[in-house]
Amino acid sequence: MIYTFRFISNEEESFIIDVNINHDQTFEQLHNTIQKTLGYDSKQLASFFTSNDNWEKIHEITFVDMGNADSVKTMSETSIDSFITEKDQRILYIFDYFNERLFFGSIVRTIDADAPIELPSVSKFEGTIPPQFKKDDITDDMIYDLNDLNDEEDDISFEELPNDFDHYDPNDY
């Protein structure tokens, strides 16, 4: 079974992306296709949520296991068909995790056949891409004055560093 997910944005009315994916492919493959098409950094935190008709979150599928719940699944280990089973089913895709900015998605087409093309693929992409992160979300209280951090008791001189500091190899970590 091939699903076509359509994602739209509440920030950019003209934005639409349709992604075709096999039912047995993973949410990570869906995530990577969206990220690559939009030019986003795919290493950033993101999550899919199944949702009801009112866009309320039901099940979370995360990019990485943060160990905060047994019921949370990771994208790399979760196939699409383990949560998505029917046309018009809704999902949320949070791409800016810290500001909870997201795309609204649903299955707009199902095809009961083998794909003649490599999947996942993008069949429709138009409009203005919302930026991955909002620059205006940085407020003055998030900016530190380096002079405030320069208290004498917190200063460390180079003489106080361990003797074996010269043998530091970043590849060891």
Secondary structure as GFF3:
##gff-version 3
##sequence-region A 1 173
A	DSSP	beta_strand	2	9	.	.	.	ID=ss1
A	DSSP	beta_strand	16	22	.	.	.	ID=ss2
A	DSSP	alpha_helix	27	38	.	.	.	ID=ss3
A	DSSP	beta_strand	47	51	.	.	.	ID=ss4
A	DSSP	beta_strand	57	62	.	.	.	ID=ss5
A	DSSP	beta_strand	73	74	.	.	.	ID=ss6
A	DSSP	three_ten_helix	75	77	.	.	.	ID=ss7
A	DSSP	three_ten_helix	80	82	.	.	.	ID=ss8
A	DSSP	beta_strand	90	96	.	.	.	ID=ss9
A	DSSP	beta_strand	101	111	.	.	.	ID=ss10
A	DSSP	beta_strand	121	126	.	.	.	ID=ss11
A	DSSP	three_ten_helix	135	137	.	.	.	ID=ss12
A	DSSP	three_ten_helix	140	142	.	.	.	ID=ss13
A	DSSP	three_ten_helix	146	149	.	.	.	ID=ss14
A	DSSP	three_ten_helix	152	154	.	.	.	ID=ss15
A	DSSP	three_ten_helix	158	160	.	.	.	ID=ss16
A	DSSP	three_ten_helix	163	167	.	.	.	ID=ss17
A	DSSP	three_ten_helix	170	172	.	.	.	ID=ss18
###
